[in-house]
Amino acid sequence: MLYEIHMIKNYPPTNLNRDDSGSPKSCTFGGIRRGRISSQCIKRSWRKSNLYGELLGEQCGIRTRKLPNLIADVLLSRGVNEEAVNAIKEKVAWAATNEWKDPDKKKSESKKGKTKNITEQIIFYSPEEIIAIANLMHSKYENAGSTKKFEELKISVFAKELEPAKIKPITLDMALFGRMVTSNAFRDVEAAMQVAHAISTHAVNQESDYFTAVDDLVNAAGSDDSGAGMIGDVDFNSNCYYHYASIDINQLAENLKYSPNKDELISALIPAIIKLMAFINPSGKQNSFAGNVLPSLMIVEVKGVNIPVSYVNAFAKPARSNYSKDLIADSVEKLVCEIDKTDNSFGITSKRFVFAPGVKADMPQKGEVAETIDSFTSMITAAMQHE
């Protein structure tokens, strides 16, 4: 079963997702420059929002290179002595590297007497994995009998014992967004959710704001200073974005098969993702621009076949505003036209649900229309229960 979510969101001047120069990210699509928000930015904004935990009651995984420090925190809280903790941190760092089979070569490159505190790659961990690793490492240290004997143990011993069968539960965000690692100590997780980079439905106009900061004490009595306390500039743009995501429920169920509350999580997921997409905006430069908006259109499609289809080609010819309709209306009209064309040509969508607050435009020929986001999610929940 495949669920797909399509969304139109129109933003005022913002800089939601910056490139290496500090400018809003962009891309070329249909031969035209577009505004862009990366999928990494979008997914992180969902995961790190308070709403994620409120809707799903789930703890997020931790994506980090600082696994040795996390293990150390667990062991120190148990009263394990510092000498043992430092030796274990070193082993953890090498066990999570992509060259654990040749640890002697890598260890020779490290500085003598300095504990390695980070792994060579950034990895997604569940809380259960962190505890399991801490337990294994502490047990190995105790069995070795001394720090010296523990340090002599080969890295491969630890990596093999951290095989997937020993660390089963993963977090929901890991099940959704996947995990790719090059260390044999951890298993890959195939992402159940694909999230596209959001792109503007129209041509982008990049702009720059020149600003000054005024020193509050300038021109005060006795001050001979003049001018601005600081000057600078910040780039921004204003975009109507098309967002697209798909969720493979079968893959999600496979990823969560060791989770005790798998069925409850899957049932709660689609309504939660809808609200996350609707209510959560990227945090980039929000203190400067306050570009927090709600969607103008959301569409959820259900397919019995695993054939994900983005409707981004609706905007190959950029949307435009004119005297009769604004940019949102033209974007919605183009999207609806693409949906109807796809339905008539391929007919692969089983069910469709539409939520279009305040949009005065024709909706797709096929689909149930909701008036509120709560009725929208209720429709989808009811449909899920009958699948």
Stockholm file with secondary structure:
# STOCKHOLM 1.0

chainA/1-387         MLYEIHMIKNYPPTNLNRDDSGSPKSCTFGGIRRGRISSQCIKRSWRKSNLYGELLGEQCGIRTRKLPNLIADVLLSRGVNEEAVNAIKEKVAWAATNEWKDPDKKKSESKKGKTKNITEQIIFYSPEEIIAIANLMHSKYENAGSTKKFEELKISVFAKELEPAKIKPITLDMALFGRMVTSNAFRDVEAAMQVAHAISTHAVNQESDYFTAVDDLVNAAGSDDSGAGMIGDVDFNSNCYYHYASIDINQLAENLKYSPNKDELISALIPAIIKLMAFINPSGKQNSFAGNVLPSLMIVEVKGVNIPVSYVNAFAKPARSNYSKDLIADSVEKLVCEIDKTDNSFGITSKRFVFAPGVKADMPQKGEVAETIDSFTSMITAAMQHE
#=GR chainA/1-387 SS CEEEEEEEEECCSBCCSBCTTSSBCEEEETTEEEEEECHHHHHHHHHTSHHHHHHHCCCCCEEESCHHHHHHHHHHHTTCCHHHHHHHHHHHHHHTSTTTTSHHHHHTTSCTTCCCCSCSSCEEECHHHHHHHHHHHHHHHHHHCSHHHHHHSCHHHHHHHTCGGGSCCCCHHHHHHCBCCSCTTSCCBCCSEEECCEEESSCCCCEEEEEEECCTTTTSTTCCCCSCSEEEEEEEBCCEEEEEEEEEHHHHHHHTTTCTTHHHHHHHHHHHHHHHHHHCCCCTTHHHHCCCCCCSEEEEEEESSCCCCCCGGGGSSCCCCCSSCCHHHHHHHHHHHHHHHHHHHHCCCCEEEEECTTCCSCCCSSCEEESSHHHHHHHHHHHHHTC
#=GC SS_cons         CEEEEEEEEECCSBCCSBCTTSSBCEEEETTEEEEEECHHHHHHHHHTSHHHHHHHCCCCCEEESCHHHHHHHHHHHTTCCHHHHHHHHHHHHHHTSTTTTSHHHHHTTSCTTCCCCSCSSCEEECHHHHHHHHHHHHHHHHHHCSHHHHHHSCHHHHHHHTCGGGSCCCCHHHHHHCBCCSCTTSCCBCCSEEECCEEESSCCCCEEEEEEECCTTTTSTTCCCCSCSEEEEEEEBCCEEEEEEEEEHHHHHHHTTTCTTHHHHHHHHHHHHHHHHHHCCCCTTHHHHCCCCCCSEEEEEEESSCCCCCCGGGGSSCCCCCSSCCHHHHHHHHHHHHHHHHHHHHCCCCEEEEECTTCCSCCCSSCEEESSHHHHHHHHHHHHHTC
//
